[in-house]
Structures are given as C-alpha cells and as structure tokens.
C-alpha cells in the first residue's frame, strides 16, 4: 500500500499542469445562476470521453422535489439547467464502500469589474495562487475530485464499489441540485464535498433562509414632495430593525458547535432596489435578506420570527402600519446540520489526511450552509466538506491556494483507495 500511495503522489505531480489547465478551462465558463448549461455540457463530455464514466443528465423536477425534506421553494424553472452525474463503476469482488464526490459549478456574480485586478472569467496564475470568480468556490473542488480519480485510473486502480462524480447546480441559492441527485436514486455509503474551507472536517454548519421585503411609498415630484412618502426611507426603518434582530439572535445562548464564533448568525441585506427617477420620490423599494439559523432550528420557525419582528417595527411607523410591507420567502429554506465526528467517514478521512500531510486533521463549524445537509439530515448518509484553501470567496480577486489544491487531490485519491477498497487490476 505504501508503494501505491507513493505512485499516487507521483501521478498527481505528473498530471499537475493538466489539472491547472482543467481548472482554468472550467473557470472561463460564466456559470452564474441560469447560465450553468454550457459548463455542464463540457463536464458531461469530459466525464464520458476523458474518464470513461457512465454519464447521466438529470433536470430538477419541481413537482417531484416539492414534498421532499430540504426542498427550497422557487419561482423559476429548470429547463436547460441539468445536473450531471458520472459513475465510476465497481470492479472486482465489490468489497468496498460506495462514495459520492459532489461539486457545485454555479458561482455568484462577479460584481463591479473595477474591483478586480484580473479578468474574473479568465483565470490567472500568480505565484501560488489562481485568481478568478468561482475558482475557490468551488471549481477548485471539481478539479480536486476529478484529478484524484484520474490519478487512480492512470495507475490502473479501480474501486470495488461505485464512485459517483456529481456536478450540481444551485448550491449558492437553494441546494435543489443536490436534492435532485438523491431523489434520482444516487445514494452511497458516504459523501465528500470539496468546499474550500481548508483541509478540515466540517462537523456543523448553520441553516439559511432568504426573504424579499417590498415597501410601498407615495410618489410625487419635488414640487409636491411634502405630501409624498419615500419607500426608500421607509425601507430604512425595516433594515434597522433587521440589524437589531441580528444583534438580538447573536446575544442569545450559542449552539455548542459555535461557541468559539463571535458572530455565528448573519443577517445580511444582500440586494436593494428602489425608486424610478432622481427627481421623483420613490414609490417602491425592495430588498433581499439572508438570515442564518442554528442546527436544530426550523427554517419555518425562523421565518415566522423574522416576520413578527418586521411587523412589530412597521407598527411603530404611521405610514408602514397602514401600508404593510410585503414579505415573501424564496430560495434557501435550509436547515443547519451537525455531525458526529466519531463516524467511519471521519475516521477514514483522518487517516487519508494524515497519509498526505503527516498532520492530524482539525474539525471546524462553519457559518455558511452547504449541500452536506441533505445527506446527513434526510438520507442517513454521512457527509462532510474537505477542500482547498483560498480567500475572497464571493468577493473581488477570489483566489485558491494551489499547494492546498494538490494536497486535497492526493487526500481524495488516498481516501478512495481505502474507502472503496480500490485495487490494481492490470
């Protein structure tokens, strides 16, 4: 086994330039919400032709998902927006345990280009970093899992249990892509998601809800502005209330997994839109909000709590109490997740991490949400995140640390070797 692990390391080194080219190639696809299809088509072809995987294209079905635990409600469709799955079939006596490797290829918008030092859609290598939108979160994860498998394949090593490589959509907004894979029957003994939180085992994550608030005003031009009511100014009242709500929820007793976090629950005003003309008083203002919640908390209970908090603030204002804000929920309706680090998945990952790094693996709780919640909460499939390092995730000049990416690739190859009882067959 020691010789095989040395060969794996050598093969990953040998294929490193090809891996970097692959990462740059998928980084050039502007796979923001609704624009995922071209990259999915590329990956479907790559899985089939370059890796000889059995591929499957699946389109999320709202009717099928709507009554399933973890479904996030949407007011859009999935035509032309597939999930891609490549199956590396079991060989030999099938004595191993099956595995899901899942990466999302949807990325957040790039924001103002003036804030970037490099073109966000033309990944750039400078020193030990690669820059680009989505390069860290999480196209680096796709590169790691693909080249972990390719290293093993190049050595004639095959798993004795199925390995599923999954390229999903909407991790950044609903998680319905991951849910689709499970509803389509793709289940395994464990799942690894190479989200870029470093070479750590994730043992807890928060849940998330999204909401939209619509405030009405009474429009007028500047000559009659004394009789007008600005929807933008009234929206400030509700935004201030949400800032107070953020302070309130973070002042309460913390979930044990997040005791070391000074500010575990975010309430973020992520988008605002209001007004029609500079010299007109705004007749409408809308803003979108992201609210975090602890594992064990119901998203619906938090929705109800936020609604009551906002209505209480509205009733203190003469205009808002008569012109009640409209609050709608969309996107994330996500529970948090908490994992037992004594399970077999973590024991195997600890071993693989040590074999690669010669260090003990650390555990972390994250104040974001990921797709591991579906596996752990609803399908009794142990799942965690373990990925590369980097910075500026969702911000300008996002980058991934390339040394860490190589280590993750090697760790994943070692993990497959043990978990799936992979063997040389030539």
C-alpha positions as CSV (number, residue, x, y, z in Angstrom):
1,X,0.0,0.0,0.0
2,X,2.9,2.4,0.8
3,X,4.2,1.9,-2.8
4,X,0.8,2.6,-4.3
5,X,0.4,5.8,-2.2
6,X,3.8,7.0,-3.5
7,X,2.7,6.2,-7.0
8,X,-0.5,8.3,-6.4
9,X,1.6,11.3,-5.3
10,X,3.9,11.0,-8.3
11,X,0.9,10.7,-10.7
12,X,-0.8,13.8,-9.2
13,X,2.5,15.7,-9.7
14,X,2.8,14.3,-13.2
15,X,-0.8,15.5,-14.1
16,X,-0.5,18.8,-12.2
17,X,-0.2,21.1,-15.3
18,X,-3.1,19.3,-16.9
19,X,-5.1,19.8,-13.7
20,X,-4.3,23.5,-13.7
21,X,-5.4,23.8,-17.3
22,X,-8.6,22.0,-16.5
23,X,-9.3,24.4,-13.6
24,X,-8.6,27.4,-15.8
25,X,-10.9,25.9,-18.5
26,X,-13.9,25.4,-16.3
27,X,-13.2,28.8,-14.7
28,X,-13.8,30.5,-18.0
29,X,-17.4,29.4,-18.1
30,X,-19.6,32.1,-16.6
31,X,-21.7,29.6,-14.7
32,X,-23.8,32.1,-12.7
33,X,-27.5,31.3,-11.9
34,X,-29.4,30.3,-15.0
35,X,-26.2,30.0,-17.1
36,X,-24.9,26.6,-16.0
37,X,-25.7,24.6,-19.1
38,X,-22.5,25.2,-21.2
39,X,-20.2,24.1,-18.4
40,X,-22.4,21.1,-17.6
41,X,-22.2,20.0,-21.2
42,X,-18.4,20.4,-21.1
43,X,-18.2,18.3,-17.9
44,X,-20.6,15.6,-19.2
45,X,-18.3,15.2,-22.3
46,X,-15.2,15.2,-20.1
47,X,-16.6,12.6,-17.8
48,X,-17.5,10.3,-20.7
49,X,-14.6,10.8,-23.0
50,X,-11.6,11.6,-20.8
51,X,-12.6,9.4,-17.8
52,X,-14.8,6.7,-19.4
53,X,-17.5,7.3,-16.8
54,X,-21.1,6.3,-17.4
55,X,-22.9,9.7,-17.5
56,X,-26.4,10.8,-16.7
57,X,-28.0,14.1,-17.3
58,X,-30.9,14.9,-14.9
59,X,-33.2,18.0,-14.8
60,X,-34.6,19.0,-11.4
61,X,-38.3,18.4,-11.3
62,X,-40.2,20.9,-9.0
63,X,-43.2,18.7,-8.7
64,X,-41.0,15.7,-7.6
65,X,-39.0,17.8,-5.2
66,X,-41.7,19.9,-3.7
67,X,-42.8,17.4,-1.0
68,X,-39.3,16.3,-0.1
69,X,-37.4,17.4,3.0
70,X,-34.9,20.1,2.3
71,X,-36.7,21.5,-0.8
72,X,-36.3,25.2,-1.2
73,X,-39.3,26.9,-3.0
74,X,-38.6,28.7,-6.2
75,X,-40.5,30.8,-8.7
76,X,-38.3,29.8,-11.7
77,X,-37.8,26.6,-13.7
78,X,-35.1,24.2,-14.6
79,X,-35.4,23.8,-18.4
80,X,-31.9,23.5,-19.9
81,X,-30.3,23.5,-16.4
82,X,-29.1,19.9,-15.8
83,X,-27.3,18.1,-13.0
84,X,-24.5,15.8,-14.4
85,X,-23.5,12.5,-12.8
86,X,-20.6,10.3,-13.8
87,X,-20.5,6.8,-12.4
88,X,-17.1,5.1,-12.0
89,X,-18.4,1.5,-11.7
90,X,-17.3,-1.0,-9.1
91,X,-14.8,-3.6,-10.2
92,X,-13.5,-6.9,-8.7
93,X,-15.3,-8.5,-5.8
94,X,-17.1,-5.3,-4.9
95,X,-15.8,-5.4,-1.3
96,X,-15.5,-1.6,-0.9
97,X,-17.9,1.0,0.3
98,X,-19.6,3.4,-2.2
99,X,-18.8,7.1,-2.4
100,X,-20.3,10.3,-3.7
101,X,-18.0,13.2,-4.7
102,X,-20.0,16.3,-5.3
103,X,-19.1,19.7,-6.5
104,X,-21.3,22.6,-7.5
105,X,-20.5,24.6,-10.6
106,X,-22.8,27.5,-10.0
107,X,-21.0,30.7,-8.9
108,X,-22.0,34.1,-7.6
109,X,-21.9,37.2,-9.9
110,X,-18.5,38.8,-10.3
111,X,-19.6,42.3,-9.0
112,X,-18.0,45.5,-10.3
113,X,-15.1,44.7,-12.7
114,X,-13.2,47.8,-11.4
115,X,-12.7,46.0,-8.1
116,X,-10.8,43.1,-9.8
117,X,-7.1,43.2,-10.6
118,X,-7.7,40.4,-13.2
119,X,-10.5,39.4,-15.5
120,X,-12.7,37.2,-13.3
121,X,-13.6,35.0,-16.2
122,X,-10.0,34.5,-17.5
123,X,-8.3,32.7,-14.5
124,X,-4.8,33.9,-13.8
125,X,-2.0,32.2,-12.0
126,X,0.3,34.5,-10.0
127,X,2.8,32.7,-7.8
128,X,1.0,30.1,-5.8
129,X,-2.5,31.4,-6.4
130,X,-5.1,31.1,-9.2
131,X,-7.5,34.1,-9.4
132,X,-11.0,34.1,-10.9
133,X,-14.7,34.1,-10.0
134,X,-15.6,30.6,-8.7
135,X,-12.0,29.4,-8.8
136,X,-12.0,28.9,-5.0
137,X,-15.8,28.4,-4.5
138,X,-15.8,25.8,-5.8
139,X,-14.4,24.9,-9.2
140,X,-11.2,24.0,-7.2
141,X,-13.3,21.2,-5.7
142,X,-14.3,19.9,-9.1
143,X,-10.6,19.9,-10.1
144,X,-9.6,18.1,-7.0
145,X,-12.1,15.2,-7.2
146,X,-11.7,14.8,-11.0
147,X,-7.9,14.5,-10.8
148,X,-8.0,12.3,-7.7
149,X,-9.9,9.8,-9.8
150,X,-7.8,10.4,-12.9
151,X,-4.6,9.7,-10.9
152,X,-6.1,6.3,-9.8
153,X,-7.3,5.5,-13.3
154,X,-3.9,6.3,-14.8
155,X,-2.4,3.7,-12.4
156,X,-4.8,1.0,-13.3
157,X,-6.6,1.3,-9.9
158,X,-10.3,0.6,-9.8
159,X,-12.8,0.9,-6.9
160,X,-14.6,-2.1,-5.6
161,X,-17.7,0.0,-5.0
162,X,-19.4,2.7,-7.1
163,X,-17.9,6.2,-7.1
164,X,-20.3,8.9,-8.3
165,X,-18.9,12.2,-9.5
166,X,-21.7,14.8,-9.3
167,X,-21.7,18.3,-10.8
168,X,-24.7,20.1,-9.3
169,X,-26.4,23.5,-9.7
170,X,-27.9,25.9,-7.2
171,X,-25.8,25.2,-4.2
172,X,-25.5,29.0,-3.9
173,X,-29.2,29.6,-3.8
174,X,-31.3,26.5,-3.0
175,X,-29.5,23.2,-2.9
176,X,-32.1,21.8,-5.2
177,X,-29.4,20.4,-7.5
178,X,-28.1,18.1,-4.8
179,X,-31.6,17.1,-3.8
180,X,-32.2,16.1,-7.4
181,X,-29.4,13.6,-7.3
182,X,-30.7,11.9,-4.2
183,X,-34.3,11.8,-5.4
184,X,-32.9,10.2,-8.6
185,X,-31.5,7.3,-6.6
186,X,-27.8,8.3,-6.4
187,X,-27.0,7.2,-2.8
188,X,-23.9,5.9,-1.3
189,X,-22.2,4.9,2.0
190,X,-20.6,8.4,2.3
191,X,-20.3,11.7,0.5
192,X,-17.4,14.2,0.3
193,X,-17.9,17.7,-0.9
194,X,-14.7,19.6,-1.5
195,X,-15.9,23.0,-0.4
196,X,-12.9,25.3,0.1
197,X,-12.8,25.6,3.9
198,X,-9.3,24.1,4.1
199,X,-8.2,20.6,5.0
200,X,-10.5,20.3,7.9
201,X,-13.5,18.1,8.6
202,X,-16.7,20.1,8.9
203,X,-18.8,19.0,11.8
204,X,-21.5,21.6,11.9
205,X,-23.0,24.3,9.6
206,X,-25.8,26.9,10.0
207,X,-29.0,26.8,8.1
208,X,-30.2,29.7,5.9
209,X,-33.4,31.4,4.8
210,X,-33.8,34.0,2.1
211,X,-36.6,36.6,2.0
212,X,-37.7,39.6,0.0
213,X,-39.2,42.7,1.6
214,X,-41.3,45.1,-0.6
215,X,-42.1,48.6,0.8
216,X,-44.6,51.0,-0.9
217,X,-44.4,54.7,-0.8
218,X,-46.5,57.6,-2.1
219,X,-44.7,59.1,-5.2
220,X,-44.5,62.7,-6.2
221,X,-42.2,65.1,-7.9
222,X,-40.1,67.6,-6.0
223,X,-42.7,70.4,-6.2
224,X,-45.1,68.3,-4.2
225,X,-42.6,66.3,-2.1
226,X,-44.1,67.5,1.2
227,X,-47.1,65.2,0.5
228,X,-45.0,62.3,-0.6
229,X,-43.7,59.3,1.3
230,X,-40.4,57.8,0.1
231,X,-40.4,54.0,0.0
232,X,-36.6,54.0,0.3
233,X,-36.7,56.0,3.5
234,X,-39.4,53.7,4.9
235,X,-37.3,50.7,4.0
236,X,-34.5,52.1,6.2
237,X,-36.8,51.5,9.2
238,X,-37.1,47.8,8.4
239,X,-33.4,47.4,7.6
240,X,-32.6,49.0,11.0
241,X,-35.0,46.5,12.6
242,X,-33.1,43.6,10.9
243,X,-29.8,45.0,12.2
244,X,-31.3,44.9,15.7
245,X,-32.6,41.4,15.1
246,X,-29.0,40.4,14.2
247,X,-27.7,41.7,17.4
248,X,-30.5,40.0,19.3
249,X,-30.0,36.5,17.9
250,X,-26.2,36.7,18.4
251,X,-26.7,37.8,22.0
252,X,-28.6,34.6,22.9
253,X,-27.0,31.4,24.1
254,X,-25.0,29.9,21.3
255,X,-25.3,26.4,19.8
256,X,-22.4,24.3,21.4
257,X,-20.7,23.9,18.0
258,X,-20.5,27.6,17.5
259,X,-19.4,28.7,21.0
260,X,-16.0,29.9,19.6
261,X,-17.6,32.1,16.9
262,X,-18.1,35.7,18.0
263,X,-20.8,36.3,15.4
264,X,-22.2,32.9,14.1
265,X,-25.5,34.1,12.7
266,X,-25.5,36.5,9.9
267,X,-28.5,38.7,8.9
268,X,-27.3,40.2,5.6
269,X,-29.1,42.8,3.4
270,X,-27.7,41.5,0.1
271,X,-29.6,43.4,-2.5
272,X,-31.7,46.6,-2.6
273,X,-33.7,48.2,-5.4
274,X,-35.8,51.4,-5.2
275,X,-37.0,54.4,-7.0
276,X,-37.7,55.3,-10.6
277,X,-36.2,58.8,-11.2
278,X,-33.7,61.0,-9.4
279,X,-36.2,63.9,-9.1
280,X,-39.2,61.7,-8.0
281,X,-39.9,60.4,-4.6
282,X,-39.6,56.6,-4.7
283,X,-42.9,54.8,-4.9
284,X,-41.4,51.3,-4.1
285,X,-38.3,49.8,-2.6
286,X,-37.5,46.1,-2.3
287,X,-34.6,44.4,-0.6
288,X,-33.4,40.8,-0.2
289,X,-32.2,39.4,3.1
290,X,-30.2,36.3,4.1
291,X,-30.8,35.0,7.7
292,X,-28.7,32.3,9.4
293,X,-30.1,29.8,11.9
294,X,-28.5,27.1,14.2
295,X,-28.7,23.4,13.6
296,X,-31.9,22.0,15.2
297,X,-33.9,25.2,14.4
298,X,-36.8,25.0,12.0
299,X,-36.5,27.3,9.0
300,X,-40.2,27.9,9.2
301,X,-40.0,29.0,12.8
302,X,-37.3,31.5,11.9
303,X,-39.4,32.8,9.0
304,X,-42.3,33.3,11.4
305,X,-39.9,35.0,13.9
306,X,-38.5,37.4,11.3
307,X,-42.0,38.2,10.0
308,X,-43.2,39.1,13.5
309,X,-40.0,41.2,14.2
310,X,-40.6,43.2,11.0
311,X,-44.3,43.7,11.6
312,X,-43.6,45.0,15.1
313,X,-41.2,47.6,13.6
314,X,-43.8,48.5,10.9
315,X,-46.5,49.1,13.5
316,X,-44.3,51.8,15.2
317,X,-44.4,53.9,12.0
318,X,-47.5,55.8,11.0
319,X,-47.1,55.0,7.3
320,X,-46.0,51.4,7.5
321,X,-48.7,50.3,9.9
322,X,-51.3,51.4,7.3
323,X,-49.2,50.3,4.3
324,X,-48.0,46.9,5.5
325,X,-44.7,45.7,3.9
326,X,-45.0,42.6,1.8
327,X,-42.6,39.8,2.8
328,X,-42.1,36.8,0.6
329,X,-39.7,33.9,1.0
330,X,-37.7,32.3,-1.8
331,X,-34.5,30.4,-2.4
332,X,-32.9,28.9,0.7
333,X,-35.2,27.1,3.1
334,X,-32.3,25.2,4.6
335,X,-31.8,23.6,8.0
336,X,-28.5,23.5,9.7
337,X,-26.5,20.3,10.2
338,X,-24.5,18.8,12.9
339,X,-22.3,15.7,12.5
340,X,-20.8,13.1,14.9
341,X,-17.1,13.1,14.3
342,X,-16.8,9.6,15.6
343,X,-18.4,8.1,12.5
344,X,-16.5,5.9,10.0
345,X,-16.3,8.6,7.3
346,X,-14.3,10.9,9.6
347,X,-12.0,8.1,10.8
348,X,-11.2,7.3,7.2
349,X,-10.7,10.9,6.3
350,X,-8.4,11.5,9.2
351,X,-6.3,8.6,8.0
352,X,-6.1,9.9,4.4
353,X,-5.4,13.4,5.6
354,X,-2.5,12.1,7.8
355,X,-1.1,10.0,4.9
356,X,-1.0,13.1,2.7
357,X,0.1,15.8,5.1
358,X,1.7,13.9,8.1
359,X,-0.6,16.0,10.3
360,X,-3.7,15.4,12.4
361,X,-6.9,16.7,10.9
362,X,-8.7,19.5,12.6
363,X,-12.5,20.0,12.8
364,X,-14.5,23.2,12.2
365,X,-18.0,24.5,12.4
366,X,-18.9,26.9,9.5
367,X,-21.2,29.9,9.5
368,X,-22.3,29.1,5.9
369,X,-24.6,26.4,4.5
370,X,-23.6,23.6,2.1
371,X,-25.2,20.6,0.4
372,X,-24.0,18.2,3.1
373,X,-27.2,18.9,5.0
374,X,-29.3,16.8,2.5
375,X,-27.1,13.7,3.0
376,X,-26.8,14.0,6.8
377,X,-30.3,15.3,7.7
378,X,-32.6,13.3,5.4
379,X,-30.8,10.3,3.9
380,X,-28.6,9.0,6.7
381,X,-25.5,9.3,4.5
382,X,-22.5,10.7,6.4
383,X,-21.1,13.6,4.5
384,X,-18.6,16.4,5.2
385,X,-16.6,19.1,3.4
386,X,-12.9,18.9,2.9
387,X,-11.3,21.2,0.4
388,X,-8.6,23.7,-0.7
389,X,-7.8,27.0,0.9
390,X,-8.0,30.5,-0.5
391,X,-9.6,33.8,0.1
392,X,-12.1,36.5,-1.1
393,X,-14.8,33.9,-1.7
394,X,-17.8,35.8,-3.2
395,X,-15.7,38.9,-3.4
396,X,-13.3,40.6,-5.8
397,X,-10.0,38.9,-6.6
398,X,-11.2,35.5,-5.4
399,X,-8.3,33.0,-5.3
400,X,-7.3,29.5,-4.5
401,X,-4.1,28.3,-2.9
402,X,-2.6,25.8,-5.4
403,X,-0.5,23.9,-3.0
404,X,-3.6,23.1,-0.9
405,X,-5.4,22.0,-4.1
406,X,-2.7,19.5,-4.8
407,X,-2.9,18.1,-1.2
408,X,-6.7,17.8,-1.4
409,X,-6.4,15.9,-4.7
410,X,-3.9,13.4,-3.1
411,X,-6.1,13.1,0.0
412,X,-9.1,12.2,-2.0
413,X,-7.2,9.6,-4.0
414,X,-6.0,8.0,-0.8
415,X,-9.5,8.1,0.6
416,X,-10.9,6.3,-2.4
417,X,-8.1,3.8,-2.2
418,X,-9.2,2.8,1.4
419,X,-12.9,3.6,1.5
420,X,-13.7,1.8,-1.8
421,X,-11.1,-0.9,-1.3
422,X,-9.7,0.2,-4.7
423,X,-7.2,-2.3,-6.3
424,X,-4.8,-2.5,-9.2
425,X,-6.4,-4.6,-12.0
426,X,-3.6,-4.6,-14.5
